[in-house]
Amino acid sequence: MCLAIPGKLVELSNENGLKMGVVDVNGSKTRACLEYVPDIQLGQYTIVHAGFALKIIDEEDAAESLKLWQELIESGAFQPDREPPSPELL
C-alpha cells in the first residue's frame, strides 16, 4: 500500500535541470521533485509520495486529507505494538 501526504508548495528551485521544491506538510518541510506537476505554482497544494509531487490538489481536499491523517494518528493506528487491521476493514 502506498501513502501520499498533501502539502503546500512554499519554495521552487531548479536542481540539475529538474524542477524541485519545498513542500510544507503540516508544519514539516520536505524537498520534492516537481517534474510530474510542471504547472504547479507557489501556494498550491500537492500530494507527495517518496519525494515526488504526484498531482496538484485544491486547499479543501488537502485539509480533508490532513484531518483524516490526524484522526488516524490520534486513534493509535501507527503505534508499533498494535496489530494491523484485518483486511476486511481496509
C-alpha positions in Angstrom: 0.0 0.0 0.0 1.3 3.5 -0.9 0.6 6.5 1.3 0.8 10.0 0.0 0.5 13.1 2.1 -0.7 16.6 1.0 1.4 19.7 1.4 1.7 23.3 0.3 4.4 24.3 -2.1 6.4 27.1 -0.4 9.6 27.2 -2.4 10.6 26.5 -6.1 14.1 25.7 -7.4 15.9 24.1 -10.3 18.4 21.4 -9.5 20.5 19.7 -12.2 17.7 20.5 -14.7 14.9 19.2 -12.6 12.0 21.3 -11.2 12.2 20.9 -7.4 10.5 22.5 -4.5 10.0 22.6 -0.7 6.6 21.4 0.4 5.1 22.2 3.9 3.4 19.1 5.2 1.5 20.1 8.3 4.4 22.3 9.5 7.2 19.9 8.4 9.1 21.0 5.3 10.3 18.4 2.8 12.0 18.6 -0.6 10.1 17.1 -3.5 10.7 16.6 -7.2 8.0 18.6 -9.2 8.6 17.1 -12.6 5.2 15.2 -12.5 3.4 18.5 -11.8 5.2 21.0 -14.0 2.4 23.6 -13.8 2.4 23.8 -10.0 2.7 27.3 -8.5 3.8 28.6 -5.1 0.9 28.3 -2.6 -0.7 25.4 -4.4 -1.2 22.0 -2.7 0.2 18.7 -3.9 0.2 15.1 -2.9 3.8 13.9 -2.1 5.0 10.3 -2.0 8.6 9.1 -1.8 10.0 12.6 -2.6 7.8 13.2 -5.7 4.8 15.5 -6.0 2.2 13.4 -7.8 -0.7 15.8 -8.5 -2.0 19.2 -7.7 -5.0 19.3 -5.3 -7.1 22.2 -4.0 -6.9 23.5 -0.5 -10.2 21.9 0.6 -9.0 18.4 -0.5 -5.7 18.9 1.3 -7.4 20.0 4.5 -9.8 17.0 4.5 -6.9 14.6 3.9 -4.8 16.1 6.7 -7.8 15.8 9.0 -8.1 12.1 8.2 -4.4 11.6 8.8 -4.7 13.3 12.2 -7.6 11.1 13.1 -5.5 8.0 12.3 -2.6 9.3 14.4 -4.9 10.0 17.3 -6.5 6.6 17.1 -3.1 5.0 17.6 -3.2 3.4 14.2 0.6 3.9 13.7 1.7 2.5 17.1 4.2 -0.4 16.5 2.7 -2.5 19.3 -0.7 -2.6 17.7 -1.9 -5.4 15.5 -2.6 -4.3 11.9 -6.3 -4.0 10.9 -7.8 -7.1 9.3 -8.0 -7.0 5.5 -11.8 -6.9 5.8 -11.6 -3.4 7.3 -9.4 -2.0 4.6 
